Amino acid sequence: MGFLTRLDIVLPAGSAEGDADLLDALLARHFAHGWEEGPDEVAPQRVAYAGSPEVRAAFEAELIAFLPAASVSACRVEEENWAEAWKHFFTPVACGRHFLVLAPWMREERTQRIPVVIKPKTAFGTGHHASTALCLEALSDLYERGRVRSGARFLDLGTGSGILGIAAAKLGLRGDGLDTDPEAVENALENRAGNGLAPECLRLCLGSLEVAEGRYDLVMANILAGPLTEMAPQLAGFTAATGAEPLLVLSGILDTQADAVAAAYESCGFHETRRLAREEWVALVFAGGTAGYDS
């Protein structure tokens, strides 16, 4: 039986305004399934679970770099107990008009939506976090409007659990899901099989843009504002105009960062067509060229 590491993160009382939002952004990057918030609003507290030393080390390195005053304490939790706990609080998540995210033990649930079956893990994505739900909502909206169609090629950068790529593949698109975390790729492979998808529908690879193949009609990236801004020229270069405008769906962005991210992509020839918001999170939808679509 494996184990997880519980991380208790506390910001000092009187932290700068915005530090709690920055902490949440870092947690979203490494623990996309979600985390717990403590009751103390004076000294913000968060609890997350790391499934590997690599996940823990990557998070703590960024925490030291961006929030050096934060304190972290750790303890071991048996993974079997944690996994069983999901069954008590995991609820189906409806995203947009098309998708319903379910856990494997909910397969028999009757729904007219497209089921996206995701096995909960420790650092990937179940649709419960606003940034993931917003991406699925944007994808559902684009499909409903006929902006993405069966047969189109997509890239899901930072695929995590594979949730966005699986949803796109179930709409009839084909594409690539990339992630730099080996455990995320392993979880995505498990979820691809659990949704009955063939490898040619969703190619899953360890890595980032260096392992992307060709060009894409739709690029989805649910990561963080900083990397998204830095990657703008590269991501723009992977989009294709194959009879329709290439599209971008970007998330993992705090509302205070959205304008800066939008400016980076507008400078690469894209224009914002829609902005979706939930809690403090934002997803941005862009199209290439000059013609947008009605929002």
N, C-alpha and C positions, 0 to 999 in steps of 0.2 A: 504494500500500500504506500502510495506517495504522500507527499506533504506539501503544504503551501506555507508561505511566510506572510504573516499578517504584519502590515506596516501601519503604525499610528503616526500621523503627521500633524504637527501643531505649529501654527504661526504665532509668533509672540504677540502679546497684547499691544495695541497701538501700531500695528503694521500699516504700511502705506496703503492708501486707497488703491484698489486694483490688485493687491497681492493675492487675495483670495481667488479672484478670477484667474490670475496667472497660475495659481496652484491647480485650479480645476482644469486649465488647459493642459498642463503637464500630465495630470492624471488621465485625461482623455487620450493623450498620445500613447500612454503605456498600459492603461487599464480601461479599454474602451467598453467593457461590459458594465462599467459603473463602479461606484464606490459609496461609502457611507459618509454622511456628514454628521459631525458632532453637534451638541446642543449649544456650545459656547460661542456666541457671536462676537465676544470681545477678543478671544484668542481662537480663531477659526481652527477646527479640527476635522481631519479626514481619515478614513480607514480604507485601505486597499489590500488586495491579496495578490502576491507575486507567485507565479507558478514555477519559476526557475531563478537561479542566481543571476542569469544574464538579464532578465527582466528587471529584477531588483536593482542590479548595478547600473543599468542604463537610466532608470528613473532617478536613483539617488545622485548620479553624476549631473543630470540636468537640474535637479533640485538645488544642489550646491552651487551650480553656475548661475541660476536665476534667482533663487531665494535662499541665500546662505544663512539667513537667520532662522530658517525653519528647523525644527527638531524632528528626528525620526526614531522611533523605537520599534523593535521587531520581536516577534515570537512565532513559534512553529504551530501550525494547525494541520491536523490530519486531513488529507484531500478527500477521503471517502466521506467524512462528515460534512465537509464543505459542499461536495457535489450533491449529497442527499438534501442539503438545505435548499438548493435551487428549486426542488419540487414543491416546496412550501410557499415560495414567494414569486416564482416565475409566472407571469401572466402573458397571454397572447398580446401582440402589439399590432394594431391596424395602422398601416402607413399608406397615405394617399387613398385612392379609390380601388387599388388593385391588390395590395399585398397584405398578408397576415403572417407575422413571424410567430412560429410555434417551436416549442421544444420537442424532442423526439417522442416523449411520452404523451404528447398531445396529438399525434398523427391522426387519430380517429375523429378529431373535432370536425364537425360539419361546417363548411364555410363556402360561400360563393366567390371568395377572393382566391388569389393565387397563394398557396401555402409555401412559405419559405422556412424550412425546418433547420434550426440551428441548435447544435448541442452546446450548452453553456460551458465555457472554459473561463480561464482566469484573466485574460488580457486581450480579448479580441473584439467581440461585438455581437449583441443580440437584438439590436433595434430599440432597446430601452433608453439608450442615451440619445439626447436630442439631436446631436450632430448626425448620427446614423439614420434616425427616423426622418430627418429633413432630407437627406439624400434620397431615401426611398420615396418620399413624397414627391420630390422633384422628378425622379425617374418615372413615377406613375403619371405625373402630369404631362411630361413630354410624350409618353406613349399615347396617352388619351388624345393629345392634340395632333398625333400623327407625325411628331418631330423625330421620333426614333421608331424604326420599323424592324420587323423580322428580317434577319440576314445582315443587319448592320454590324460593324465591328466596334468593340468597346475595349477600353483599358480601365481596370480598377486598380489604382495605385494605392498601396497600403491596404491590401485586401482584408487583413485580419482574419475573421471567421469565414470570409468569402461571401458574406451576406449580400453585398451589392452586386457582385458578379453573378451569384446564383439567381438573384432577382432578375437581372438583365437577361441571363440565359433562359429563364423561364418565359420571358417575353419573346423568345426566338432570336435574340441577338447572339453573337459569338465573339469571344474575346479572351483577354488575358487578365489574370489576377496576380499581382506581384506584391511581395512583402519581404522585408529584410530580416524578419524574425522567423527562425526555423519552426518554432512551435506554432506560430500563426499559420504557416503554410501547411503543417501537419493537420491542424484543426480544419483548415479550409478544404483539404483533400477529403477528410472524414465527412464534412458537410456536403461536399459535392456528391459523394457516393450516397449519402443519406437522402438526397433530393433526386436520385435517379438520373443524374446528368452525366453524359459521356465526356471524356477528356477533351474531345474536339469542340465541345460547346464552351468549355471553360478551361483554358490552359492555366495551370497554377505553377508559379516559379518562385524560387528564392532569389531575391535581388530587387533592384529598383529599375530605373529607366534604361540602364545598360543592358537589360535582358528583354526589353520590349522589342516586339517584332513588327515592322512595317508602320503603317499609319492607321488611325482610328477615327471613326465617325463620332464617337462619344468617349470622352475622358472623364472618369470620376475619381476624385481624390478626397478622402476624408482623413486629413492629417492635422496639421497646425498651420496657422497663418504665416509664421516665419518661413518654413520650408516651402509653402505654396508660393509665397512672394519670390523667393530665390529661384524657384523652378519655372517661373512663368515663361521665359523664352524657350526652355527645353520642352515643356508640356505643349506649348503652342506648335512647336516643330513636329510633334507626333500626331497632330490632327490632320485629317484628310478632307478634301472637298470632293465627295463622290456623288455629285448631283444634288447634294443638299449641304446646307451649312454645317460645318463641324460644331460640336457642342461640348461645353465643359460644365460639370457639376462639381463644385468645390465646397467642402465643409470642414468642420473642426475649427471654425473661426468665431472668435468672440465678437459681439456686436460693435465693440469699440475699435476693432481691427478691420472691419469689413471694407471701409472706404479705401484703405491703403492697399488691400489685396485687389480690390476692383481696379484701382489705378494701374497696378502692375500688369494686369491682363489687357486692359484697354490700350496700354502702350504697345502691346503685341498684336493689335489689330482686332481684338474681340470687343464686343459690347455687351453690357449686362442686360439681360432680358427679364430676370426675376430675382427677387431677394426674399427668401423664406426665413422666418425667425421663430424661435421657441426658447423661452427662458432667456439666457444671455447668449445663446448660440445662433449663428446665422449660416445659411447655405446660399451660395451664389450660383446663378445659372448664366452662362455666357454663350453667345453664338458668334461665329466668324462672319466676316463680310459686313454688309451694311443693313440687311433686312432682318428684323427681329420677329417676334410673334407676340400677339396680344396676350397680356397677362390678366 
